[in-house]
Amino acid sequence: DTLDNYYSVGAKFYKASANKTNSFAPYIGLLYGKEYFSNFLEVPIGINYTAKCGFQTSFQVSVLDHINARFQAVHTELRLGWRF
């Protein structure tokens, strides 16, 4: 039985607005991780929106480079959630 698990660590840097009426925050990041026996670097670029009621959503495009396998991929991600 093979599990498709991976982990990554890194940081995302958000450009927060000083104007509190605007809850959009663009971000960029750099993550390093491991999937099976392959190491990868991921560079996510996206925008995050947080409403005053706690609703949160983000859209992200990331470039994933598997270092050992010489394989690159582009991923898109849409997140919806509630911030407590």
Backbone atoms as SQL, in Angstrom:
CREATE TABLE atoms (id INTEGER PRIMARY KEY, chain TEXT, resi INTEGER, resn TEXT, atom TEXT, x REAL, y REAL, z REAL);
INSERT INTO atoms VALUES
  (1, 'A', 1, 'ASP', 'N', 0.849, -1.179, 0.000),
  (2, 'A', 1, 'ASP', 'CA', 0.000, 0.000, 0.000),
  (3, 'A', 1, 'ASP', 'C', 0.890, 1.236, 0.000),
  (4, 'A', 2, 'THR', 'N', 0.760, 2.072, -1.011),
  (5, 'A', 2, 'THR', 'CA', 1.577, 3.268, -1.151),
  (6, 'A', 2, 'THR', 'C', 0.748, 4.506, -0.829),
  (7, 'A', 3, 'LEU', 'N', 1.258, 5.348, 0.033),
  (8, 'A', 3, 'LEU', 'CA', 0.577, 6.585, 0.376),
  (9, 'A', 3, 'LEU', 'C', 1.227, 7.744, -0.365),
  (10, 'A', 4, 'ASP', 'N', 0.414, 8.638, -0.887),
  (11, 'A', 4, 'ASP', 'CA', 0.922, 9.796, -1.607),
  (12, 'A', 4, 'ASP', 'C', 1.039, 10.968, -0.629),
  (13, 'A', 5, 'ASN', 'N', 2.060, 10.925, 0.220),
  (14, 'A', 5, 'ASN', 'CA', 2.275, 11.962, 1.228),
  (15, 'A', 5, 'ASN', 'C', 3.540, 12.743, 0.927),
  (16, 'A', 6, 'TYR', 'N', 3.535, 13.999, 1.318),
  (17, 'A', 6, 'TYR', 'CA', 4.728, 14.827, 1.219),
  (18, 'A', 6, 'TYR', 'C', 4.686, 15.851, 2.335),
  (19, 'A', 7, 'TYR', 'N', 5.804, 16.469, 2.585),
  (20, 'A', 7, 'TYR', 'CA', 5.845, 17.566, 3.549),
  (21, 'A', 7, 'TYR', 'C', 6.692, 18.680, 2.981),
  (22, 'A', 8, 'SER', 'N', 6.436, 19.874, 3.467),
  (23, 'A', 8, 'SER', 'CA', 7.240, 21.025, 3.048),
  (24, 'A', 8, 'SER', 'C', 7.285, 22.027, 4.188),
  (25, 'A', 9, 'VAL', 'N', 8.359, 22.791, 4.216),
  (26, 'A', 9, 'VAL', 'CA', 8.537, 23.862, 5.187),
  (27, 'A', 9, 'VAL', 'C', 9.015, 25.098, 4.442),
  (28, 'A', 10, 'GLY', 'N', 8.681, 26.241, 4.974),
  (29, 'A', 10, 'GLY', 'CA', 9.102, 27.477, 4.341),
  (30, 'A', 10, 'GLY', 'C', 8.281, 28.636, 4.847),
  (31, 'A', 11, 'ALA', 'N', 8.223, 29.674, 4.047),
  (32, 'A', 11, 'ALA', 'CA', 7.513, 30.878, 4.465),
  (33, 'A', 11, 'ALA', 'C', 6.796, 31.510, 3.282),
  (34, 'A', 12, 'LYS', 'N', 5.701, 32.177, 3.604),
  (35, 'A', 12, 'LYS', 'CA', 4.992, 33.007, 2.638),
  (36, 'A', 12, 'LYS', 'C', 5.025, 34.425, 3.180),
  (37, 'A', 13, 'PHE', 'N', 5.332, 35.371, 2.331),
  (38, 'A', 13, 'PHE', 'CA', 5.423, 36.774, 2.719),
  (39, 'A', 13, 'PHE', 'C', 4.242, 37.531, 2.129),
  (40, 'A', 14, 'TYR', 'N', 3.418, 38.103, 3.001),
  (41, 'A', 14, 'TYR', 'CA', 2.206, 38.809, 2.605),
  (42, 'A', 14, 'TYR', 'C', 2.458, 40.305, 2.568),
  (43, 'A', 15, 'LYS', 'N', 1.906, 40.968, 1.570),
  (44, 'A', 15, 'LYS', 'CA', 1.958, 42.427, 1.463),
  (45, 'A', 15, 'LYS', 'C', 0.639, 42.960, 1.999),
  (46, 'A', 16, 'ALA', 'N', 0.591, 43.206, 3.296),
  (47, 'A', 16, 'ALA', 'CA', -0.637, 43.675, 3.944),
  (48, 'A', 16, 'ALA', 'C', -0.821, 45.161, 3.693),
  (49, 'A', 17, 'SER', 'N', -2.059, 45.552, 3.589),
  (50, 'A', 17, 'SER', 'CA', -2.390, 46.952, 3.351),
  (51, 'A', 17, 'SER', 'C', -2.562, 47.688, 4.676),
  (52, 'A', 18, 'ALA', 'N', -2.113, 48.912, 4.737),
  (53, 'A', 18, 'ALA', 'CA', -2.317, 49.741, 5.929),
  (54, 'A', 18, 'ALA', 'C', -3.773, 50.188, 6.006),
  (55, 'A', 19, 'ASN', 'N', -4.460, 50.166, 4.881),
  (56, 'A', 19, 'ASN', 'CA', -5.863, 50.539, 4.810),
  (57, 'A', 19, 'ASN', 'C', -6.712, 49.319, 5.183),
  (58, 'A', 20, 'LYS', 'N', -7.336, 49.317, 6.352),
  (59, 'A', 20, 'LYS', 'CA', -8.071, 48.157, 6.862),
  (60, 'A', 20, 'LYS', 'C', -9.347, 47.859, 6.089),
  (61, 'A', 21, 'THR', 'N', -9.816, 48.776, 5.229),
  (62, 'A', 21, 'THR', 'CA', -11.016, 48.488, 4.451),
  (63, 'A', 21, 'THR', 'C', -10.707, 47.524, 3.310),
  (64, 'A', 22, 'ASN', 'N', -9.447, 47.393, 2.957),
  (65, 'A', 22, 'ASN', 'CA', -9.042, 46.478, 1.893),
  (66, 'A', 22, 'ASN', 'C', -8.465, 45.225, 2.531),
  (67, 'A', 23, 'SER', 'N', -9.142, 44.076, 2.404),
  (68, 'A', 23, 'SER', 'CA', -8.701, 42.837, 3.027),
  (69, 'A', 23, 'SER', 'C', -7.989, 41.914, 2.058),
  (70, 'A', 24, 'PHE', 'N', -7.583, 42.418, 0.900),
  (71, 'A', 24, 'PHE', 'CA', -6.814, 41.624, -0.051),
  (72, 'A', 24, 'PHE', 'C', -5.334, 41.747, 0.285),
  (73, 'A', 25, 'ALA', 'N', -4.618, 40.635, 0.230),
  (74, 'A', 25, 'ALA', 'CA', -3.183, 40.646, 0.509),
  (75, 'A', 25, 'ALA', 'C', -2.469, 39.711, -0.471),
  (76, 'A', 26, 'PRO', 'N', -1.702, 40.250, -1.404),
  (77, 'A', 26, 'PRO', 'CA', -0.909, 39.390, -2.281),
  (78, 'A', 26, 'PRO', 'C', 0.260, 38.783, -1.504),
  (79, 'A', 27, 'TYR', 'N', 0.739, 37.630, -1.949),
  (80, 'A', 27, 'TYR', 'CA', 1.867, 36.994, -1.262),
  (81, 'A', 27, 'TYR', 'C', 2.739, 36.221, -2.240),
  (82, 'A', 28, 'ILE', 'N', 3.951, 35.938, -1.781),
  (83, 'A', 28, 'ILE', 'CA', 4.907, 35.099, -2.495),
  (84, 'A', 28, 'ILE', 'C', 5.622, 34.273, -1.430),
  (85, 'A', 29, 'GLY', 'N', 6.064, 33.111, -1.792),
  (86, 'A', 29, 'GLY', 'CA', 6.708, 32.255, -0.805),
  (87, 'A', 29, 'GLY', 'C', 7.817, 31.413, -1.392),
  (88, 'A', 30, 'LEU', 'N', 8.481, 30.689, -0.519),
  (89, 'A', 30, 'LEU', 'CA', 9.500, 29.724, -0.904),
  (90, 'A', 30, 'LEU', 'C', 9.422, 28.568, 0.077),
  (91, 'A', 31, 'LEU', 'N', 9.194, 27.373, -0.453),
  (92, 'A', 31, 'LEU', 'CA', 9.051, 26.180, 0.371),
  (93, 'A', 31, 'LEU', 'C', 10.031, 25.113, -0.103),
  (94, 'A', 32, 'TYR', 'N', 10.522, 24.325, 0.835),
  (95, 'A', 32, 'TYR', 'CA', 11.387, 23.191, 0.539),
  (96, 'A', 32, 'TYR', 'C', 10.701, 21.957, 1.106),
  (97, 'A', 33, 'GLY', 'N', 10.685, 20.868, 0.349),
  (98, 'A', 33, 'GLY', 'CA', 9.995, 19.687, 0.843),
  (99, 'A', 33, 'GLY', 'C', 10.536, 18.389, 0.300),
  (100, 'A', 34, 'LYS', 'N', 9.856, 17.305, 0.686),
  (101, 'A', 34, 'LYS', 'CA', 10.250, 15.967, 0.281),
  (102, 'A', 34, 'LYS', 'C', 9.004, 15.159, -0.026),
  (103, 'A', 35, 'GLU', 'N', 9.022, 14.473, -1.161),
  (104, 'A', 35, 'GLU', 'CA', 7.953, 13.564, -1.560),
  (105, 'A', 35, 'GLU', 'C', 8.612, 12.271, -2.003),
  (106, 'A', 36, 'TYR', 'N', 8.287, 11.173, -1.324),
  (107, 'A', 36, 'TYR', 'CA', 8.974, 9.903, -1.535),
  (108, 'A', 36, 'TYR', 'C', 10.474, 10.124, -1.368),
  (109, 'A', 37, 'PHE', 'N', 11.262, 9.874, -2.418),
  (110, 'A', 37, 'PHE', 'CA', 12.710, 10.053, -2.313),
  (111, 'A', 37, 'PHE', 'C', 13.185, 11.262, -3.115),
  (112, 'A', 38, 'SER', 'N', 12.278, 12.162, -3.428),
  (113, 'A', 38, 'SER', 'CA', 12.604, 13.328, -4.232),
  (114, 'A', 38, 'SER', 'C', 12.439, 14.600, -3.401),
  (115, 'A', 39, 'ASN', 'N', 13.420, 15.468, -3.449),
  (116, 'A', 39, 'ASN', 'CA', 13.333, 16.781, -2.807),
  (117, 'A', 39, 'ASN', 'C', 12.740, 17.767, -3.806),
  (118, 'A', 40, 'PHE', 'N', 12.042, 18.776, -3.300),
  (119, 'A', 40, 'PHE', 'CA', 11.481, 19.765, -4.213),
  (120, 'A', 40, 'PHE', 'C', 11.536, 21.159, -3.616),
  (121, 'A', 41, 'LEU', 'N', 11.526, 22.134, -4.507),
  (122, 'A', 41, 'LEU', 'CA', 11.369, 23.550, -4.168),
  (123, 'A', 41, 'LEU', 'C', 10.051, 24.010, -4.763),
  (124, 'A', 42, 'GLU', 'N', 9.310, 24.806, -4.010),
  (125, 'A', 42, 'GLU', 'CA', 8.034, 25.325, -4.494),
  (126, 'A', 42, 'GLU', 'C', 8.000, 26.834, -4.276),
  (127, 'A', 43, 'VAL', 'N', 7.579, 27.555, -5.309),
  (128, 'A', 43, 'VAL', 'CA', 7.448, 29.008, -5.232),
  (129, 'A', 43, 'VAL', 'C', 5.979, 29.356, -5.466),
  (130, 'A', 44, 'PRO', 'N', 5.222, 29.598, -4.372),
  (131, 'A', 44, 'PRO', 'CA', 3.820, 29.981, -4.525),
  (132, 'A', 44, 'PRO', 'C', 3.657, 31.495, -4.662),
  (133, 'A', 45, 'ILE', 'N', 2.753, 31.895, -5.540),
  (134, 'A', 45, 'ILE', 'CA', 2.391, 33.299, -5.723),
  (135, 'A', 45, 'ILE', 'C', 0.869, 33.353, -5.702),
  (136, 'A', 46, 'GLY', 'N', 0.307, 34.240, -4.889),
  (137, 'A', 46, 'GLY', 'CA', -1.149, 34.255, -4.809),
  (138, 'A', 46, 'GLY', 'C', -1.691, 35.510, -4.179),
  (139, 'A', 47, 'ILE', 'N', -3.000, 35.465, -3.960),
  (140, 'A', 47, 'ILE', 'CA', -3.691, 36.563, -3.300),
  (141, 'A', 47, 'ILE', 'C', -4.645, 35.967, -2.273),
  (142, 'A', 48, 'ASN', 'N', -4.699, 36.598, -1.122),
  (143, 'A', 48, 'ASN', 'CA', -5.528, 36.151, -0.016),
  (144, 'A', 48, 'ASN', 'C', -6.576, 37.222, 0.283),
  (145, 'A', 49, 'TYR', 'N', -7.793, 36.798, 0.599),
  (146, 'A', 49, 'TYR', 'CA', -8.852, 37.726, 1.002),
  (147, 'A', 49, 'TYR', 'C', -9.424, 37.261, 2.323),
  (148, 'A', 50, 'THR', 'N', -9.521, 38.166, 3.287),
  (149, 'A', 50, 'THR', 'CA', -10.125, 37.878, 4.583),
  (150, 'A', 50, 'THR', 'C', -11.218, 38.901, 4.845),
  (151, 'A', 51, 'ALA', 'N', -12.441, 38.411, 5.063),
  (152, 'A', 51, 'ALA', 'CA', -13.572, 39.292, 5.369),
  (153, 'A', 51, 'ALA', 'C', -13.617, 39.551, 6.870),
  (154, 'A', 52, 'LYS', 'N', -14.271, 40.633, 7.269),
  (155, 'A', 52, 'LYS', 'CA', -14.367, 40.978, 8.691),
  (156, 'A', 52, 'LYS', 'C', -15.131, 39.921, 9.484),
  (157, 'A', 53, 'CYS', 'N', -16.041, 39.180, 8.827),
  (158, 'A', 53, 'CYS', 'CA', -16.826, 38.148, 9.519),
  (159, 'A', 53, 'CYS', 'C', -16.028, 36.859, 9.737),
  (160, 'A', 54, 'GLY', 'N', -14.821, 36.753, 9.152),
  (161, 'A', 54, 'GLY', 'CA', -13.976, 35.581, 9.357),
  (162, 'A', 54, 'GLY', 'C', -13.803, 34.703, 8.130),
  (163, 'A', 55, 'PHE', 'N', -14.619, 34.921, 7.099),
  (164, 'A', 55, 'PHE', 'CA', -14.468, 34.145, 5.865),
  (165, 'A', 55, 'PHE', 'C', -13.124, 34.445, 5.234),
  (166, 'A', 56, 'GLN', 'N', -12.455, 33.408, 4.753),
  (167, 'A', 56, 'GLN', 'CA', -11.137, 33.588, 4.146),
  (168, 'A', 56, 'GLN', 'C', -11.048, 32.739, 2.892),
  (169, 'A', 57, 'THR', 'N', -10.461, 33.292, 1.853),
  (170, 'A', 57, 'THR', 'CA', -10.227, 32.559, 0.624),
  (171, 'A', 57, 'THR', 'C', -8.893, 33.000, 0.030),
  (172, 'A', 58, 'SER', 'N', -8.283, 32.114, -0.723),
  (173, 'A', 58, 'SER', 'CA', -7.047, 32.473, -1.416),
  (174, 'A', 58, 'SER', 'C', -6.956, 31.699, -2.717),
  (175, 'A', 59, 'PHE', 'N', -6.302, 32.315, -3.669),
  (176, 'A', 59, 'PHE', 'CA', -6.005, 31.667, -4.951),
  (177, 'A', 59, 'PHE', 'C', -4.506, 31.738, -5.137),
  (178, 'A', 60, 'GLN', 'N', -3.921, 30.608, -5.529),
  (179, 'A', 60, 'GLN', 'CA', -2.467, 30.514, -5.617),
  (180, 'A', 60, 'GLN', 'C', -2.054, 29.733, -6.860),
  (181, 'A', 61, 'VAL', 'N', -0.982, 30.178, -7.471),
  (182, 'A', 61, 'VAL', 'CA', -0.304, 29.448, -8.540),
  (183, 'A', 61, 'VAL', 'C', 1.103, 29.191, -8.037),
  (184, 'A', 62, 'SER', 'N', 1.559, 27.955, -8.154),
  (185, 'A', 62, 'SER', 'CA', 2.910, 27.669, -7.662),
  (186, 'A', 62, 'SER', 'C', 3.676, 26.830, -8.671),
  (187, 'A', 63, 'VAL', 'N', 4.961, 27.095, -8.722),
  (188, 'A', 63, 'VAL', 'CA', 5.881, 26.325, -9.547),
  (189, 'A', 63, 'VAL', 'C', 6.592, 25.351, -8.623),
  (190, 'A', 64, 'LEU', 'N', 6.533, 24.082, -8.972),
  (191, 'A', 64, 'LEU', 'CA', 7.111, 23.024, -8.162),
  (192, 'A', 64, 'LEU', 'C', 8.251, 22.383, -8.953),
  (193, 'A', 65, 'ASP', 'N', 9.449, 22.387, -8.388),
  (194, 'A', 65, 'ASP', 'CA', 10.631, 21.838, -9.051),
  (195, 'A', 65, 'ASP', 'C', 11.165, 20.666, -8.232),
  (196, 'A', 66, 'HIS', 'N', 10.992, 19.450, -8.759),
  (197, 'A', 66, 'HIS', 'CA', 11.561, 18.260, -8.111),
  (198, 'A', 66, 'HIS', 'C', 13.038, 18.205, -8.471),
  (199, 'A', 67, 'ILE', 'N', 13.874, 18.454, -7.505),
  (200, 'A', 67, 'ILE', 'CA', 15.308, 18.622, -7.732),
  (201, 'A', 67, 'ILE', 'C', 15.948, 17.317, -8.216),
  (202, 'A', 68, 'ASN', 'N', 15.701, 16.222, -7.531),
  (203, 'A', 68, 'ASN', 'CA', 16.341, 14.954, -7.868),
  (204, 'A', 68, 'ASN', 'C', 15.800, 14.358, -9.164),
  (205, 'A', 69, 'ALA', 'N', 14.530, 14.570, -9.443),
  (206, 'A', 69, 'ALA', 'CA', 13.897, 13.937, -10.602),
  (207, 'A', 69, 'ALA', 'C', 13.954, 14.806, -11.850),
  (208, 'A', 70, 'ARG', 'N', 14.450, 16.015, -11.732),
  (209, 'A', 70, 'ARG', 'CA', 14.494, 16.945, -12.864),
  (210, 'A', 70, 'ARG', 'C', 13.116, 17.068, -13.510),
  (211, 'A', 71, 'PHE', 'N', 12.142, 17.371, -12.669),
  (212, 'A', 71, 'PHE', 'CA', 10.759, 17.454, -13.091),
  (213, 'A', 71, 'PHE', 'C', 10.150, 18.732, -12.532),
  (214, 'A', 72, 'GLN', 'N', 9.483, 19.500, -13.378),
  (215, 'A', 72, 'GLN', 'CA', 8.819, 20.725, -12.946),
  (216, 'A', 72, 'GLN', 'C', 7.321, 20.605, -13.225),
  (217, 'A', 73, 'ALA', 'N', 6.534, 21.251, -12.385),
  (218, 'A', 73, 'ALA', 'CA', 5.087, 21.268, -12.574),
  (219, 'A', 73, 'ALA', 'C', 4.538, 22.596, -12.070),
  (220, 'A', 74, 'VAL', 'N', 3.390, 22.978, -12.604),
  (221, 'A', 74, 'VAL', 'CA', 2.691, 24.170, -12.154),
  (222, 'A', 74, 'VAL', 'C', 1.374, 23.719, -11.529),
  (223, 'A', 75, 'HIS', 'N', 1.106, 24.196, -10.317),
  (224, 'A', 75, 'HIS', 'CA', -0.110, 23.839, -9.590),
  (225, 'A', 75, 'HIS', 'C', -0.941, 25.092, -9.354),
  (226, 'A', 76, 'THR', 'N', -2.250, 24.942, -9.390),
  (227, 'A', 76, 'THR', 'CA', -3.148, 26.008, -8.963),
  (228, 'A', 76, 'THR', 'C', -3.938, 25.503, -7.760),
  (229, 'A', 77, 'GLU', 'N', -4.305, 26.432, -6.897),
  (230, 'A', 77, 'GLU', 'CA', -4.982, 26.058, -5.662),
  (231, 'A', 77, 'GLU', 'C', -5.986, 27.143, -5.295),
  (232, 'A', 78, 'LEU', 'N', -7.178, 26.711, -4.899),
  (233, 'A', 78, 'LEU', 'CA', -8.200, 27.605, -4.395),
  (234, 'A', 78, 'LEU', 'C', -8.576, 27.113, -3.006),
  (235, 'A', 79, 'ARG', 'N', -8.480, 27.987, -2.016),
  (236, 'A', 79, 'ARG', 'CA', -8.825, 27.622, -0.637),
  (237, 'A', 79, 'ARG', 'C', -9.984, 28.477, -0.161),
  (238, 'A', 80, 'LEU', 'N', -10.896, 27.830, 0.551),
  (239, 'A', 80, 'LEU', 'CA', -12.011, 28.507, 1.192),
  (240, 'A', 80, 'LEU', 'C', -12.023, 28.076, 2.642),
  (241, 'A', 81, 'GLY', 'N', -12.276, 29.005, 3.554),
  (242, 'A', 81, 'GLY', 'CA', -12.285, 28.625, 4.945),
  (243, 'A', 81, 'GLY', 'C', -12.854, 29.706, 5.849),
  (244, 'A', 82, 'TRP', 'N', -12.806, 29.421, 7.120),
  (245, 'A', 82, 'TRP', 'CA', -13.299, 30.335, 8.133),
  (246, 'A', 82, 'TRP', 'C', -12.220, 30.555, 9.164),
  (247, 'A', 83, 'ARG', 'N', -11.919, 31.781, 9.440),
  (248, 'A', 83, 'ARG', 'CA', -10.892, 32.128, 10.409),
  (249, 'A', 83, 'ARG', 'C', -11.542, 32.401, 11.762),
  (250, 'A', 84, 'PHE', 'N', -11.065, 31.743, 12.803),
  (251, 'A', 84, 'PHE', 'CA', -11.640, 31.898, 14.154),
  (252, 'A', 84, 'PHE', 'C', -10.832, 32.859, 14.987);
